Amino acid sequence: MSNNPFVNALAATAYITALVSVVFSAPKTTVFDNSTMAPILFLSVFVLSAAVMGYLFVYQPLRLFFENKQKEAVRLFLFTVASFAGITAALAALWFLVVTLL
């Protein structure tokens, strides 16, 4: 992805936002009731999300690690996780603020 941890964290947030938007904007239907399709779709999206998050959070640090830049690799990984935690905390605070004001 990027060597900028904030960009990686923003990309993860954008992916999650897009995925949730698609799920909530999908038509409400009972087609999947008593069907094996719902668990198949759930597990497929779960595996896809794990792969995307692995790429966004782990690919660059691993590449740096194998280039014998261990300190940079650990720093990038930790700052990416910290940036993502900060973005998540800011979104949660914003949501809480909006909900309490309404």
C-alpha positions as CSV (number, residue, x, y, z in Angstrom):
1,M,0.0,0.0,0.0
2,S,1.8,3.1,1.3
3,N,4.6,4.0,3.6
4,N,2.3,6.5,5.2
5,P,0.4,4.9,8.1
6,F,-2.4,7.5,8.0
7,V,-3.1,6.7,4.4
8,N,-3.2,3.0,5.2
9,A,-5.6,3.6,8.1
10,L,-7.8,5.9,5.9
11,A,-7.9,3.2,3.2
12,A,-9.1,0.6,5.8
13,T,-11.7,3.1,7.0
14,A,-12.9,3.7,3.5
15,Y,-13.1,-0.1,2.8
16,I,-15.2,-0.6,5.9
17,T,-17.4,2.4,5.1
18,A,-18.0,1.1,1.6
19,L,-18.8,-2.4,2.7
20,V,-21.2,-1.3,5.4
21,S,-22.9,1.2,2.9
22,V,-23.5,-1.6,0.4
23,V,-24.9,-3.9,3.1
24,F,-27.3,-1.3,4.5
25,S,-28.4,-0.1,1.0
26,A,-29.1,-3.5,-0.3
27,P,-32.8,-4.3,-0.6
28,K,-34.3,-6.1,2.4
29,T,-35.3,-9.6,1.3
30,T,-35.9,-13.0,2.8
31,V,-34.4,-14.9,-0.1
32,F,-31.7,-16.2,2.1
33,D,-33.9,-17.5,4.9
34,N,-33.4,-21.3,5.4
35,S,-30.7,-21.2,2.8
36,T,-27.0,-22.1,2.8
37,M,-26.3,-19.0,0.8
38,A,-26.3,-16.6,3.7
39,P,-23.5,-18.4,5.6
40,I,-21.5,-18.7,2.3
41,L,-21.8,-15.0,1.6
42,F,-21.0,-14.1,5.3
43,L,-17.8,-16.2,5.3
44,S,-16.8,-15.0,1.8
45,V,-17.1,-11.4,2.9
46,F,-15.2,-12.2,6.1
47,V,-12.3,-13.8,4.2
48,L,-12.2,-11.0,1.7
49,S,-12.1,-8.4,4.5
50,A,-9.3,-10.3,6.3
51,A,-7.3,-10.3,3.0
52,V,-7.9,-6.6,2.4
53,M,-7.0,-5.6,6.0
54,G,-4.0,-7.9,5.9
55,Y,-2.8,-6.1,2.7
56,L,-3.5,-2.6,4.2
57,F,-1.9,-3.3,7.6
58,V,0.7,-6.0,7.0
59,Y,2.0,-5.9,3.4
60,Q,4.3,-2.9,3.6
61,P,5.7,-3.7,7.1
62,L,6.5,-7.3,5.9
63,R,8.2,-6.0,2.8
64,L,10.3,-3.6,4.9
65,F,11.0,-6.4,7.4
66,F,12.3,-8.7,4.7
67,E,14.5,-5.8,3.4
68,N,16.2,-5.8,6.8
69,K,14.5,-2.7,7.9
70,Q,12.9,-4.2,11.0
71,K,12.7,-1.0,13.0
72,E,10.9,0.8,10.1
73,A,8.6,-2.2,9.7
74,V,7.5,-2.2,13.3
75,R,7.2,1.5,13.4
76,L,5.0,1.5,10.2
77,F,2.8,-1.3,11.6
78,L,2.3,0.3,15.0
79,F,1.6,3.8,13.6
80,T,-0.9,2.3,11.1
81,V,-2.7,0.6,13.9
82,A,-2.6,3.7,16.1
83,S,-3.8,5.9,13.2
84,F,-6.7,3.5,12.6
85,A,-7.5,3.5,16.4
86,G,-7.5,7.3,16.3
87,I,-9.8,7.4,13.3
88,T,-12.1,4.9,14.9
89,A,-12.2,6.8,18.2
90,A,-12.9,10.1,16.4
91,L,-15.8,8.5,14.5
92,A,-17.1,6.9,17.7
93,A,-16.9,10.3,19.5
94,L,-18.6,12.0,16.5
95,W,-21.4,9.4,16.5
96,F,-21.8,9.8,20.3
97,L,-22.0,13.6,20.0
98,V,-24.6,13.4,17.2
99,V,-26.7,10.9,19.0
100,T,-26.7,12.8,22.3
101,L,-27.6,16.1,20.6
102,L,-30.5,14.6,18.8
